[in-house]
Amino acid sequence: MISIFKSGHKRTIFLALLATFTFVGAAIFMFDVDKKELFEFFVVSVFGLGLIILAALLLTALRLLLRRFF
């Protein structure tokens, strides 16, 4: 195998990106999904992920504050 992919983490990231590009390509070319619609789904997904990350950050801060006081 190529030396750059000897690490399991790098190989996993590479395979995840390859699967993502394959999914997008198949959606556009095989199923005739509009590129604009896919972009809108991407934006909504990134926004939703940001909300989840923000909620996790706030709950972690709340947990640390409660642990400090009790």
DOKOL-336288 format. One record per residue: x, z, y of N, C-alpha, C in turn. Coordinates in nm, 2 decimals, padded with zeros to 4 digits. Each point is the difference from the previous one (the first is absolute). Example, Ala and Ser with C-alpha at 12.3 -4.5 7.8 and 13.67 -1.06 7.14 Angstrom:
% residues 2
01.32:00.78:-00.57:-00.09:00.00:00.12:00.09:00.00:00.12
-00.04:-00.07:00.11:00.09:00.00:00.11:-00.08:00.08:00.11
% end
This chain:
% residues 70
00.08:00.00:-00.12:-00.08:00.00:00.12:00.09:00.00:00.12
-00.05:-00.05:00.11:00.07:00.00:00.13:00.04:00.14:00.04
00.12:00.02:00.05:00.04:00.14:00.04:-00.08:00.06:00.11
-00.06:-00.08:00.08:-00.08:00.06:00.11:-00.13:00.07:-00.05
-00.04:-00.04:-00.12:-00.13:00.06:-00.06:00.03:00.10:-00.11
00.12:00.06:00.00:00.03:00.10:-00.10:-00.07:00.13:00.02
-00.02:00.03:00.13:-00.07:00.12:00.03:-00.15:-00.03:-00.02
-00.07:00.10:-00.06:-00.14:-00.01:-00.03:-00.09:-00.01:00.12
00.05:00.07:00.11:-00.08:00.00:00.12:00.00:-00.14:00.07
00.11:-00.06:00.00:00.01:-00.13:00.06:-00.08:-00.11:-00.08
00.01:00.02:-00.13:-00.08:-00.10:-00.08:-00.15:00.02:00.01
-00.04:00.13:00.02:-00.14:00.03:00.02:-00.05:-00.06:00.13
00.07:00.02:00.10:-00.03:-00.05:00.14:-00.01:-00.15:-00.01
00.10:-00.07:-00.06:00.00:-00.14:-00.01:-00.12:-00.05:-00.08
-00.04:00.06:-00.11:-00.11:-00.04:-00.08:-00.13:00.02:00.08
-00.01:00.11:00.07:-00.12:00.02:00.08:-00.02:-00.10:00.11
00.11:-00.04:00.07:-00.01:-00.10:00.10:-00.03:-00.14:-00.06
00.06:-00.03:-00.12:-00.03:-00.12:-00.07:-00.15:-00.01:-00.04
-00.05:00.11:-00.05:-00.14:00.00:-00.04:-00.10:-00.01:00.12
00.04:00.06:00.11:-00.08:-00.01:00.13:00.00:-00.15:00.04
00.11:-00.06:00.01:00.01:-00.14:00.04:-00.08:-00.09:-00.09
00.01:00.03:-00.13:-00.07:-00.08:-00.10:-00.15:00.01:00.02
-00.05:00.13:00.02:-00.14:00.02:00.02:-00.05:-00.07:00.13
00.07:00.01:00.11:-00.04:-00.07:00.12:00.00:-00.15:-00.02
00.11:-00.05:-00.06:00.00:-00.15:-00.03:-00.11:-00.04:-00.09
-00.03:00.07:-00.10:-00.12:-00.04:-00.09:-00.13:00.01:00.08
-00.02:00.10:00.08:-00.12:00.01:00.07:-00.02:-00.11:00.10
00.11:-00.05:00.06:-00.01:-00.10:00.10:-00.01:-00.14:-00.07
00.08:-00.03:-00.10:00.01:-00.13:-00.05:-00.10:-00.03:-00.12
-00.03:00.11:-00.08:-00.08:-00.02:-00.11:-00.15:00.03:00.03
-00.02:00.10:00.08:-00.14:00.05:00.02:-00.05:-00.04:00.14
00.08:-00.07:00.08:-00.04:-00.05:00.13:-00.04:00.11:00.10
00.07:00.11:00.00:-00.03:00.11:00.09:00.06:-00.04:00.13
-00.07:00.02:00.11:00.06:-00.03:00.13:00.11:00.09:00.04
00.11:-00.05:00.06:00.11:00.08:00.03:-00.03:00.11:00.11
-00.09:-00.04:00.09:-00.05:00.10:00.10:-00.07:00.12:-00.07
-00.08:-00.03:-00.10:-00.07:00.11:-00.07:00.10:00.09:-00.07
00.10:-00.06:-00.06:00.11:00.08:-00.07:00.07:00.09:00.10
00.03:-00.06:00.12:00.07:00.07:00.10:-00.08:00.12:00.05
-00.13:-00.02:00.01:-00.09:00.11:00.04:-00.01:00.11:-00.10
00.00:-00.03:-00.13:00.01:00.10:-00.10:00.13:00.07:00.00
00.11:-00.07:00.03:00.13:00.07:00.01:00.00:00.10:00.12
-00.05:-00.04:00.11:-00.01:00.09:00.12:-00.08:00.12:-00.03
-00.12:-00.02:-00.06:-00.08:00.12:-00.03:00.07:00.09:-00.10
00.07:-00.06:-00.10:00.07:00.08:-00.10:00.11:00.08:00.07
00.08:-00.06:00.09:00.10:00.07:00.06:-00.05:00.12:00.09
-00.11:-00.03:00.07:-00.07:00.10:00.08:-00.05:00.12:-00.09
-00.06:-00.03:-00.11:-00.05:00.10:-00.09:00.12:00.08:-00.05
00.11:-00.06:-00.04:00.11:00.07:-00.05:00.06:00.09:00.11
00.00:-00.05:00.12:00.05:00.09:00.11:-00.09:00.12:00.02
-00.13:-00.02:-00.01:-00.09:00.12:00.00:00.03:00.10:-00.11
00.02:-00.05:-00.12:00.03:00.09:-00.11:00.13:00.07:00.02
00.10:-00.06:00.06:00.13:00.06:00.02:-00.02:00.10:00.11
-00.07:-00.03:00.11:-00.03:00.10:00.10:-00.07:00.12:-00.05
-00.10:-00.02:-00.08:-00.07:00.11:-00.06:00.09:00.09:-00.08
00.08:-00.06:-00.08:00.10:00.08:-00.08:00.09:00.08:00.08
00.05:-00.06:00.11:00.09:00.07:00.10:-00.07:00.12:00.06
-00.12:-00.02:00.04:-00.08:00.11:00.07:-00.03:00.11:-00.10
-00.04:-00.04:-00.13:-00.02:00.11:-00.10:00.12:00.07:-00.04
00.11:-00.07:00.00:00.13:00.07:-00.03:00.04:00.10:00.11
-00.02:-00.05:00.12:00.03:00.09:00.11:-00.09:00.13:00.00
-00.13:-00.03:-00.03:-00.09:00.11:-00.01:00.04:00.10:-00.11
00.04:-00.05:-00.11:00.04:00.08:-00.12:00.12:00.08:00.04
00.10:-00.06:00.07:00.12:00.08:00.03:-00.03:00.11:00.10
-00.09:-00.03:00.10:-00.04:00.10:00.10:-00.08:00.12:-00.07
-00.09:-00.04:-00.09:-00.07:00.11:-00.08:00.10:00.08:-00.08
00.09:-00.06:-00.06:00.10:00.07:-00.09:00.08:00.09:00.09
00.04:-00.04:00.12:00.08:00.08:00.09:-00.07:00.13:00.04
-00.13:-00.02:00.03:-00.08:00.12:00.05:-00.05:00.09:-00.11
-00.01:-00.05:-00.12:-00.05:00.08:-00.11:00.11:00.02:-00.10
% end
